[in-house]
Amino acid sequence: MLGTLSMTLGLMLAQMPSHAEEAPKLKIATSQGDIMVEVYPDKAPKTVANFLQYVKDKHYNGTIFHRVMDGFMVQGGGFTSDMNQKATRDPIPLEAKNGLKNDRGTIAMARTNNPNSATAQFFINVVDNAALNAPSPDGYGYAVFGKVVSGMETIDKIRTTATGNKGMFQNVPVTPILINSATLAK
């Protein structure tokens, strides 16, 4: 009986989809090194579709990590090295209540005070940021849609870079950290 139960459980687990099997992977090549990210369309379908469309459109190529806060996150995907904001498509609905947490190494969408305002900018958590999980900090949270599967050493280089103010912008790397390309991994 126990053997049959164990075999049945094993078969059920083998048939269950896992993130690793179906999760698209992307390579983000930066001036500090490469980052490999996997995204979870099963948890955040609109967010992942939006991000993948920006990748397909080569939107991220030539943008920078424009906001770097050690002990919090690194943010990119919206500005060129001269701090000009790139044009975006319409905002997407927030998918923060998807069970994914803002833990170290996860990737989430940046947004304004409007919970449904995310467009192209994303951030990678450099620590566990439980305060960003839905419903915190403002009743809505921030939508995690994937995680870094290799290249956290690159993120750690970025998070410790010297930053300063550039015009009205704060926490901008003194030496621009370029996103050379973002591509779907083969």
N, CA, C and O of each residue as an XYZ file, in Angstrom:
744
protein
N       0.819     -1.200      0.000
C       0.000      0.000      0.000
C       0.864      1.267      0.000
O       0.633      2.185     -0.786
N       1.862      1.303      0.892
C       2.742      2.455      0.970
C       3.545      2.619     -0.321
O       3.780      3.740     -0.772
N       3.964      1.498     -0.912
C       4.700      1.538     -2.174
C       3.844      2.105     -3.294
O       4.330      2.905     -4.094
N       2.573      1.706     -3.367
C       1.657      2.200     -4.389
C       1.411      3.697     -4.207
O       1.394      4.453     -5.178
N       1.224      4.112     -2.966
C       1.010      5.527     -2.664
C       2.241      6.347     -3.073
O       2.118      7.417     -3.669
N       3.408      5.833     -2.746
C       4.643      6.507     -3.098
C       4.809      6.618     -4.611
O       5.228      7.657     -5.120
N       4.474      5.531     -5.336
C       4.572      5.541     -6.794
C       3.574      6.528     -7.396
O       3.912      7.258     -8.327
N       2.346      6.555     -6.873
C       1.318      7.471     -7.366
C       1.751      8.922     -7.134
O       1.611      9.770     -8.015
N       2.275      9.191     -5.940
C       2.747     10.532     -5.626
C       3.897     10.922     -6.555
O       3.951     12.052     -7.040
N       4.798     10.004     -6.797
C       5.914     10.253     -7.709
C       5.432     10.568     -9.113
O       5.954     11.481     -9.753
N       4.434      9.822     -9.609
C       3.866     10.073    -10.937
C       3.205     11.439    -10.990
O       3.363     12.169    -11.968
N       2.458     11.792     -9.935
C       1.788     13.093     -9.901
C       2.812     14.222     -9.930
O       2.643     15.198    -10.661
N       3.870     14.093     -9.137
C       4.895     15.132     -9.111
C       5.606     15.247    -10.451
O       5.946     16.349    -10.881
N       5.830     14.129    -11.108
C       6.501     14.142    -12.409
C       5.645     14.830    -13.468
O       6.178     15.426    -14.404
N       4.327     14.751    -13.327
C       3.430     15.343    -14.315
C       3.156     16.816    -14.055
O       2.672     17.520    -14.942
N       3.459     17.291    -12.850
C       3.218     18.694    -12.526
C       4.238     19.568    -13.244
O       5.430     19.261    -13.242
N       3.774     20.659    -13.862
C       4.732     21.553    -14.524
C       5.583     22.262    -13.470
O       5.085     22.634    -12.408
N       6.831     22.440    -13.764
C       7.707     23.196    -12.861
C       8.176     24.455    -13.582
O       8.216     24.503    -14.811
N       8.533     25.485    -12.789
C       9.038     26.721    -13.387
C      10.230     26.422    -14.296
O      10.332     26.966    -15.395
N      11.124     25.559    -13.832
C      12.371     25.311    -14.570
C      12.111     24.742    -15.963
O      12.845     25.049    -16.903
N      11.070     23.914    -16.104
C      10.797     23.292    -17.396
C      10.203     24.265    -18.406
O      10.547     24.215    -19.587
N       9.328     25.137    -17.962
C       8.593     25.973    -18.915
C       8.953     27.455    -18.856
O       8.458     28.236    -19.668
N       9.787     27.849    -17.930
C      10.096     29.259    -17.750
C      11.042     29.757    -18.843
O      12.153     29.248    -18.984
N      10.598     30.758    -19.620
C      11.515     31.365    -20.596
C      12.701     31.996    -19.873
O      12.556     32.534    -18.775
N      13.854     31.925    -20.491
C      15.066     32.520    -19.926
C      15.558     33.630    -20.841
O      15.466     33.540    -22.065
N      16.079     34.674    -20.221
C      16.588     35.822    -20.956
C      17.978     36.158    -20.486
O      18.308     36.014    -19.309
N      18.786     36.607    -21.416
C      20.134     37.062    -21.084
C      20.142     38.582    -21.162
O      19.803     39.167    -22.191
N      20.532     39.207    -20.066
C      20.700     40.651    -20.024
C      22.203     40.893    -19.966
O      22.843     40.658    -18.942
N      22.755     41.365    -21.082
C      24.192     41.635    -21.177
C      24.429     43.084    -20.765
O      23.896     44.006    -21.382
N      25.236     43.282    -19.713
C      25.502     44.627    -19.211
C      26.988     44.941    -19.312
O      27.802     44.061    -19.592
N      27.326     46.183    -19.087
C      28.730     46.591    -19.084
C      29.479     46.032    -17.872
O      30.704     46.132    -17.806
N      28.765     45.453    -16.924
C      29.375     44.844    -15.734
C      29.403     43.323    -15.801
O      30.001     42.678    -14.940
N      28.756     42.735    -16.825
C      28.671     41.280    -16.936
C      27.271     40.858    -17.332
O      26.378     41.690    -17.487
N      27.091     39.575    -17.491
C      25.802     39.039    -17.942
C      24.941     38.579    -16.773
O      25.435     38.148    -15.731
N      23.637     38.689    -16.988
C      22.637     38.237    -16.016
C      21.678     37.339    -16.777
O      21.195     37.713    -17.845
N      21.396     36.156    -16.239
C      20.404     35.267    -16.835
C      19.180     35.278    -15.920
O      19.277     35.030    -14.718
N      18.044     35.568    -16.512
C      16.790     35.681    -15.772
C      15.795     34.688    -16.343
O      15.708     34.519    -17.559
N      15.037     34.025    -15.462
C      13.900     33.239    -15.942
C      12.633     33.934    -15.482
O      12.569     34.486    -14.384
N      11.623     33.895    -16.347
C      10.359     34.575    -16.061
C       9.234     33.552    -15.991
O       9.321     32.479    -16.589
N       8.178     33.892    -15.257
C       7.105     32.944    -14.942
C       5.753     33.373    -15.503
O       4.968     34.013    -14.803
N       5.475     33.026    -16.759
C       4.197     33.393    -17.357
C       3.006     32.741    -16.659
O       1.883     33.236    -16.765
N       3.233     31.647    -15.951
C       2.145     30.995    -15.220
C       1.723     31.803    -13.996
O       0.591     31.664    -13.531
N       2.608     32.643    -13.467
C       2.315     33.445    -12.277
C       1.952     34.899    -12.601
O       1.148     35.514    -11.899
N       2.542     35.437    -13.655
C       2.339     36.844    -14.022
C       2.258     36.962    -15.543
O       3.156     37.531    -16.165
N       1.191     36.429    -16.152
C       1.125     36.348    -17.619
C       1.201     37.695    -18.343
O       1.899     37.807    -19.351
N       0.506     38.704    -17.857
C       0.519     40.014    -18.533
C       1.863     40.703    -18.355
O       2.367     41.343    -19.277
N       2.439     40.571    -17.176
C       3.730     41.192    -16.893
C       4.819     40.558    -17.753
O       5.632     41.262    -18.352
N       4.832     39.222    -17.810
C       5.838     38.523    -18.609
C       5.660     38.847    -20.090
O       6.641     39.111    -20.784
N       4.419     38.829    -20.583
C       4.175     39.152    -22.000
C       4.673     40.563    -22.312
O       5.283     40.792    -23.356
N       4.414     41.503    -21.409
C       4.868     42.883    -21.575
C       6.401     42.940    -21.630
O       6.968     43.550    -22.536
N       7.061     42.310    -20.669
C       8.524     42.322    -20.604
C       9.129     41.679    -21.851
O      10.073     42.214    -22.433
N       8.585     40.532    -22.259
C       9.103     39.841    -23.445
C       8.904     40.673    -24.713
O       9.734     40.620    -25.620
N       7.822     41.433    -24.786
C       7.605     42.297    -25.953
C       8.652     43.402    -25.992
O       9.163     43.731    -27.063
N       8.977     43.979    -24.833
C      10.042     44.986    -24.800
C      11.377     44.372    -25.209
O      12.172     45.016    -25.894
N      11.628     43.129    -24.793
C      12.860     42.440    -25.204
C      12.856     42.244    -26.717
O      13.842     42.543    -27.390
N      11.748     41.743    -27.243
C      11.632     41.498    -28.694
C      11.827     42.796    -29.485
O      12.440     42.794    -30.553
N      11.298     43.901    -28.951
C      11.408     45.205    -29.610
C      12.783     45.857    -29.419
O      13.033     46.945    -29.938
N      13.670     45.189    -28.673
C      15.023     45.702    -28.383
C      14.994     47.018    -27.596
O      15.930     47.815    -27.667
N      13.919     47.228    -26.856
C      13.762     48.444    -26.051
C      14.890     48.610    -25.029
O      15.379     49.720    -24.813
N      15.300     47.507    -24.403
C      16.282     47.593    -23.320
C      17.703     47.830    -23.815
O      18.555     48.287    -23.053
N      17.965     47.525    -25.081
C      19.312     47.701    -25.625
C      19.700     49.175    -25.571
O      19.009     50.029    -26.127
N      20.804     49.464    -24.901
C      21.272     50.844    -24.798
C      20.683     51.614    -23.627
O      20.963     52.804    -23.481
N      19.874     50.972    -22.785
C      19.394     51.639    -21.572
C      20.417     51.392    -20.464
O      21.406     50.687    -20.663
N      20.168     51.973    -19.312
C      21.104     51.856    -18.188
C      20.364     51.400    -16.927
O      19.135     51.431    -16.850
N      21.161     50.977    -15.947
C      20.641     50.845    -14.584
C      20.763     52.252    -14.007
O      21.856     52.694    -13.653
N      19.638     52.946    -13.916
C      19.637     54.372    -13.572
C      19.400     54.650    -12.093
O      19.556     55.783    -11.639
N      19.026     53.628    -11.348
C      18.764     53.803     -9.911
C      19.342     52.599     -9.191
O      18.878     51.472     -9.367
N      20.361     52.849     -8.376
C      21.069     51.769     -7.692
C      21.115     52.089     -6.204
O      21.669     53.106     -5.786
N      20.523     51.200     -5.415
C      20.474     51.401     -3.972
C      20.909     50.110     -3.281
O      20.129     49.168     -3.140
N      22.183     50.090     -2.850
C      22.701     48.929     -2.144
C      21.854     48.709     -0.891
O      21.506     49.660     -0.191
N      21.532     47.465     -0.621
C      20.654     47.157      0.502
C      19.190     47.235      0.128
O      18.327     47.096      0.994
N      18.885     47.457     -1.163
C      17.491     47.546     -1.612
C      17.317     46.906     -2.991
O      16.848     45.772     -3.087
N      17.691     47.622     -4.064
C      17.481     47.102     -5.407
C      18.300     47.877     -6.429
O      18.861     48.933     -6.135
N      18.354     47.314     -7.663
C      18.930     48.017     -8.814
C      17.825     48.097     -9.869
O      17.155     47.104    -10.151
N      17.642     49.280    -10.446
C      16.522     49.519    -11.364
C      17.034     49.962    -12.726
O      17.975     50.750    -12.817
N      16.417     49.457    -13.773
C      16.819     49.833    -15.115
C      15.687     49.682    -16.110
O      14.538     49.405    -15.763
N      16.073     49.879    -17.390
C      15.137     49.629    -18.477
C      14.358     50.805    -18.991
O      13.497     50.638    -19.854
N      14.632     52.008    -18.486
C      13.815     53.131    -18.922
C      14.557     54.333    -19.465
O      13.973     55.161    -20.163
N      15.860     54.438    -19.145
C      16.605     55.641    -19.504
C      17.864     55.298    -20.295
O      18.455     54.231    -20.129
N      18.257     56.239    -21.163
C      19.537     56.145    -21.851
C      20.603     56.737    -20.926
O      20.273     57.301    -19.883
N      21.866     56.612    -21.299
C      22.952     57.076    -20.430
C      22.931     58.587    -20.182
O      23.524     59.053    -19.209
N      22.264     59.357    -21.038
C      22.142     60.798    -20.798
C      20.848     61.147    -20.051
O      20.415     62.300    -20.031
N      20.244     60.120    -19.439
C      19.037     60.252    -18.605
C      17.813     60.733    -19.382
O      16.935     61.392    -18.825
N      17.765     60.405    -20.650
C      16.547     60.626    -21.427
C      15.682     59.385    -21.311
O      16.144     58.266    -21.534
N      14.411     59.596    -20.957
C      13.499     58.466    -20.800
C      13.026     57.994    -22.167
O      12.642     58.794    -23.020
N      13.061     56.672    -22.358
C      12.605     56.099    -23.618
C      11.078     56.016    -23.648
O      10.437     55.846    -22.611
N      10.515     56.137    -24.825
C       9.063     56.004    -24.996
C       8.654     54.574    -24.659
O       9.415     53.631    -24.879
N       7.456     54.425    -24.127
C       6.953     53.106    -23.735
C       5.558     52.881    -24.309
O       4.915     53.793    -24.830
N       5.122     51.642    -24.192
C       3.740     51.316    -24.525
C       2.865     51.662    -23.316
O       3.360     52.141    -22.296
N       1.580     51.415    -23.446
C       0.650     51.686    -22.351
C       0.994     50.844    -21.119
O       1.549     49.753    -21.249
N       0.667     51.347    -19.925
C       0.909     50.599    -18.691
C       0.109     49.294    -18.655
O      -0.874     49.121    -19.375
N       0.558     48.399    -17.806
C      -0.105     47.100    -17.646
C      -0.747     47.000    -16.267
O      -0.356     47.719    -15.348
N      -1.733     46.112    -16.116
C      -2.346     45.924    -14.796
C      -1.375     45.226    -13.839
O      -0.574     44.387    -14.251
N      -1.459     45.579    -12.582
C      -0.601     45.025    -11.545
C      -0.936     43.550    -11.288
O      -2.102     43.182    -11.140
N       0.102     42.720    -11.239
C      -0.060     41.294    -10.930
C       0.773     40.923     -9.695
O       1.495     39.926     -9.702
N       0.667     41.727     -8.649
C       1.490     41.520     -7.456
C       0.973     40.401     -6.550
O       1.738     39.873     -5.743
N      -0.286     40.033     -6.661
C      -0.856     39.004     -5.780
C      -0.757     37.630     -6.445
O      -1.746     36.906     -6.555
N       0.459     37.286     -6.885
C       0.661     36.050     -7.641
C       1.423     34.988     -6.851
O       1.750     33.930     -7.390
N       1.704     35.262     -5.586
C       2.419     34.303     -4.748
C       3.928     34.442     -4.782
O       4.615     33.840     -3.956
N       4.472     35.227     -5.724
C       5.922     35.431     -5.793
C       6.303     36.581     -4.874
O       5.588     37.580     -4.788
N       7.414     36.439     -4.199
C       7.854     37.420     -3.210
C       9.056     38.215     -3.715
O       9.838     37.730     -4.532
N       9.188     39.430     -3.220
C      10.319     40.304     -3.548
C      11.541     39.894     -2.724
O      11.991     40.627     -1.844
N      12.061     38.711     -3.029
C      13.237     38.178     -2.350
C      14.486     38.520     -3.146
O      14.401     38.897     -4.314
N      15.637     38.389     -2.518
C      16.918     38.655     -3.186
C      16.980     37.871     -4.499
O      16.722     36.668     -4.539
N      17.327     38.584     -5.563
C      17.489     37.948     -6.865
C      16.239     37.898     -7.712
O      16.300     37.456     -8.860
N      15.097     38.337     -7.185
C      13.884     38.341     -8.009
C      13.818     39.628     -8.818
O      14.386     40.653     -8.441
N      13.114     39.550     -9.929
C      12.913     40.699    -10.808
C      11.445     41.098    -10.732
O      10.554     40.250    -10.784
N      11.211     42.389    -10.611
C       9.856     42.916    -10.465
C       9.717     44.168    -11.321
O      10.706     44.749    -11.767
N       8.476     44.569    -11.540
C       8.201     45.768    -12.322
C       8.202     47.003    -11.425
O       7.636     47.002    -10.332
N       8.852     48.051    -11.917
C       8.804     49.351    -11.256
C       7.488     50.019    -11.667
O       6.960     49.766    -12.750
N       6.982     50.860    -10.796
C       5.740     51.579    -11.077
C       5.720     52.872    -10.280
O       6.574     53.103     -9.425
N       4.739     53.708    -10.570
C       4.550     54.936     -9.805
C       3.596     54.634     -8.643
O       3.367     53.471     -8.310
N       3.046     55.678     -8.034
C       2.057     55.477     -6.968
C       0.786     54.822     -7.483
O       0.029     54.238     -6.708
N       0.545     54.915     -8.784
C      -0.597     54.231     -9.394
C      -0.209     52.756     -9.549
O       0.754     52.454    -10.253
N      -0.932     51.837     -8.912
C      -0.540     50.431     -8.975
C      -0.547     49.841    -10.391
O       0.148     48.859    -10.654
N      -1.311     50.421    -11.282
C      -1.408     49.919    -12.659
C      -0.630     50.799    -13.634
O      -1.122     51.130    -14.713
N       0.591     51.174    -13.245
C       1.381     52.111    -14.060
C       2.675     51.522    -14.619
O       3.432     52.239    -15.272
N       2.949     50.245    -14.384
C       4.209     49.658    -14.865
C       4.238     49.634    -16.397
O       3.255     49.291    -17.053
N       5.390     50.007    -16.935
C       5.587     49.947    -18.390
C       6.827     49.094    -18.665
O       6.726     47.869    -18.730
N       7.987     49.719    -18.825
C       9.198     48.986    -19.200
C      10.208     48.826    -18.063
O      10.988     47.874    -18.064
N      10.204     49.742    -17.098
C      11.236     49.703    -16.064
C      11.029     48.521    -15.117
O       9.905     48.184    -14.743
N      12.147     47.908    -14.745
C      12.143     46.762    -13.854
C      13.195     46.974    -12.780
O      14.057     47.844    -12.905
N      13.120     46.177    -11.725
C      14.175     46.203    -10.721
C      14.473     44.788    -10.262
O      13.627     43.895    -10.317
N      15.708     44.618     -9.805
C      16.150     43.345     -9.250
C      16.445     43.586     -7.779
O      17.251     44.448     -7.426
N      15.785     42.817     -6.931
C      15.963     42.940     -5.486
C      17.349     42.426     -5.103
O      17.736     41.327     -5.500
N      18.102     43.220     -4.329
C      19.434     42.795     -3.891
C      19.409     42.249     -2.467
O      20.411     41.725     -1.979
N      18.273     42.371     -1.811
C      18.008     41.771     -0.496
C      16.552     41.310     -0.521
O      15.809     41.624     -1.450
N      16.154     40.566      0.508
C      14.736     40.229      0.658
C      14.001     41.512      1.028
O      14.292     42.123      2.056
N      13.045     41.921      0.187
C      12.283     43.151      0.398
C      10.823     42.819      0.689
O       9.938     43.119     -0.112
N      10.576     42.195      1.845
C       9.220     41.793      2.224
C       8.259     42.979      2.231
O       7.061     42.801      2.014
N       8.766     44.177      2.476
C       7.918     45.378      2.526
C       7.333     45.725      1.157
O       6.436     46.563      1.071
N       7.828     45.090      0.074
C       7.293     45.344     -1.268
C       6.262     44.305     -1.699
O       5.639     44.442     -2.751
N       6.085     43.265     -0.880
C       5.117     42.222     -1.223
C       3.696     42.716     -0.996
O       3.427     43.448     -0.044
N       2.780     42.305     -1.887
C       1.372     42.683     -1.748
C       0.876     42.205     -0.388
O       1.184     41.083      0.014
N       0.127     43.016      0.317
C      -0.410     44.330     -0.048
C       0.477     45.513      0.360
O       0.098     46.663      0.140
N       1.629     45.255      0.939
C       2.518     46.362      1.331
C       3.113     46.992      0.080
O       3.004     46.359     -0.970
N       3.697     48.108      0.077
C       3.705     49.085      1.162
C       2.510     50.031      1.097
O       2.307     50.834      2.009
N       1.723     49.946      0.036
C       0.656     50.924     -0.202
C      -0.699     50.285     -0.472
O      -1.599     50.922     -1.020
N      -0.835     49.024     -0.082
C      -2.088     48.326     -0.342
C      -2.053     47.486     -1.606
O      -3.005     46.760     -1.895
N      -0.958     47.578     -2.367
C      -0.902     46.894     -3.662
C       0.319     45.999     -3.853
O       0.182     44.882     -4.351
N       1.490     46.453     -3.476
C       2.714     45.692     -3.670
C       3.318     45.889     -5.049
O       2.810     46.655     -5.868
N       4.409     45.183     -5.286
C       5.147     45.255     -6.555
C       5.201     43.863     -7.163
O       5.473     42.884     -6.466
N       4.943     43.776     -8.460
C       4.778     42.497     -9.154
C       6.113     41.847     -9.512
O       6.823     42.303    -10.408
N       6.438     40.771     -8.790
C       7.572     39.923     -9.141
C       7.119     39.041    -10.292
O       5.998     38.534    -10.292
N       8.010     38.857    -11.290
C       7.632     38.020    -12.426
C       8.733     37.054    -12.844
O       8.600     36.367    -13.856
N       9.819     36.993    -12.078
C      10.899     36.070    -12.401
C      12.022     36.196    -11.407
O      11.889     36.847    -10.371
N      13.155     35.551    -11.741
C      14.315     35.636    -10.857
C      15.601     35.446    -11.647
O      15.613     34.876    -12.739
N      16.678     35.941    -11.059
C      18.010     35.767    -11.631
C      18.431     34.324    -11.347
O      18.429     33.889    -10.196
N      18.792     33.585    -12.396
C      19.249     32.209    -12.220
C      20.764     32.090    -12.353
O      21.346     31.095    -11.923
N      21.402     33.089    -12.940
C      22.864     33.195    -12.900
C      23.233     34.654    -13.144
O      22.533     35.386    -13.843
N      24.347     35.051    -12.548
C      24.789     36.430    -12.715
C      24.528     37.318    -11.515
O      24.607     38.541    -11.630
N      24.214     36.727    -10.351
C      24.034     37.581     -9.166
C      25.330     38.302     -8.804
O      25.297     39.356     -8.170
N      26.485     37.731     -9.208
C      27.747     38.437     -8.958
C      27.778     39.744     -9.747
O      28.377     40.721     -9.300
N      27.137     39.769    -10.917
C      27.028     41.006    -11.699
C      26.125     41.999    -10.966
O      26.452     43.181    -10.858
N      24.997     41.515    -10.469
C      24.086     42.375     -9.695
C      24.815     42.932     -8.476
O      24.652     44.103     -8.135
N      25.624     42.089     -7.814
C      26.359     42.557     -6.636
C      27.393     43.624     -7.005
O      27.644     44.533     -6.214
N      27.995     43.525     -8.190
C      28.907     44.583     -8.660
C      28.131     45.876     -8.874
O      28.578     46.955     -8.485
N      26.962     45.753     -9.498
C      26.141     46.938     -9.789
C      25.674     47.593     -8.498
O      25.731     48.816     -8.372
N      25.213     46.795     -7.534
C      24.633     47.356     -6.306
C      25.644     48.129     -5.470
O      25.263     48.992     -4.679
N      26.946     47.823     -5.641
C      27.978     48.489     -4.828
C      28.705     49.607     -5.578
O      29.687     50.159     -5.082
N      28.221     49.929     -6.759
C      28.854     50.993     -7.537
C      28.597     52.361     -6.897
O      27.593     52.558     -6.212
N      29.499     53.283     -7.124
C      29.341     54.652     -6.609
C      28.176     55.337     -7.320
O      28.038     55.240     -8.540
N      27.337     56.032     -6.543
C      26.182     56.728     -7.110
C      26.185     58.189     -6.665
O      26.898     58.580     -5.742
N      25.375     58.969     -7.344
C      25.217     60.379     -6.991
C      23.938     60.912     -7.613
O      23.101     60.146     -8.090
N      23.795     62.211     -7.604
C      22.640     62.860     -8.208
C      22.989     63.303     -9.618
O      24.116     63.712     -9.897
N      22.012     63.216    -10.493
C      22.181     63.699    -11.862
C      20.907     64.468    -12.198
O      19.880     63.879    -12.535
N      20.993     65.787    -12.102
C      19.789     66.602    -12.268
C      18.813     66.283    -11.147
O      19.178     66.310     -9.971
N      17.585     65.983    -11.509
C      16.572     65.668    -10.498
C      16.610     64.208    -10.040
O      15.842     63.813     -9.163
N      17.490     63.418    -10.623
C      17.555     61.991    -10.330
C      18.571     61.693     -9.234
O      19.660     62.266     -9.207
N      18.204     60.795     -8.337
C      19.076     60.387     -7.240
C      19.496     58.933     -7.427
O      18.847     58.174     -8.147
N      20.595     58.555     -6.766
C      21.090     57.173     -6.772
C      21.464     56.689     -8.170
O      21.276     55.519     -8.505
N      21.996     57.601     -8.978
C      22.409     57.283    -10.351
C      23.889     56.883    -10.322
O      24.707     57.612     -9.761
N      24.245     55.745    -10.915
C      25.665     55.384    -10.956
C      26.501     56.505    -11.582
O      26.133     57.072    -12.611
N      27.628     56.812    -10.943
C      28.526     57.858    -11.426
C      29.049     57.468    -12.814
O      29.094     58.298    -13.721
N      29.440     56.210    -12.970
C      29.813     55.676    -14.278
C      28.619     54.866    -14.774
O      28.231     53.895    -14.124
N      28.021     55.244    -15.920
C      26.827     54.539    -16.394
C      27.037     53.022    -16.524
O      28.070     52.557    -17.005
N      26.035     52.280    -16.086
C      26.041     50.829    -16.223
C      25.047     50.494    -17.323
O      23.831     50.533    -17.133
N      25.600     50.169    -18.467
C      24.823     49.970    -19.685
C      24.199     48.584    -19.766
O      24.822     47.584    -19.410
N      22.957     48.542    -20.241
C      22.349     47.284    -20.670
C      22.617     47.230    -22.171
O      21.948     47.899    -22.959
N      23.597     46.431    -22.549
C      23.967     46.323    -23.961
C      22.864     45.648    -24.768
O      22.541     46.073    -25.878
N      22.286     44.583    -24.191
C      21.195     43.880    -24.876
C      20.434     43.020    -23.883
O      20.947     42.623    -22.837
N      19.200     42.750    -24.249
C      18.364     41.781    -23.536
C      17.776     40.880    -24.608
O      17.070     41.345    -25.502
N      18.068     39.595    -24.516
C      17.649     38.654    -25.550
C      17.084     37.387    -24.944
O      17.476     36.982    -23.850
N      16.172     36.770    -25.651
C      15.637     35.486    -25.230
C      16.747     34.460    -25.408
O      17.366     34.384    -26.469
N      16.998     33.674    -24.370
C      18.069     32.661    -24.423
C      17.593     31.490    -25.274
O      16.410     31.151    -25.275
N      18.503     30.893    -25.981
C      18.173     29.749    -26.834
C      18.069     28.494    -26.016
O      17.798     27.424    -26.559
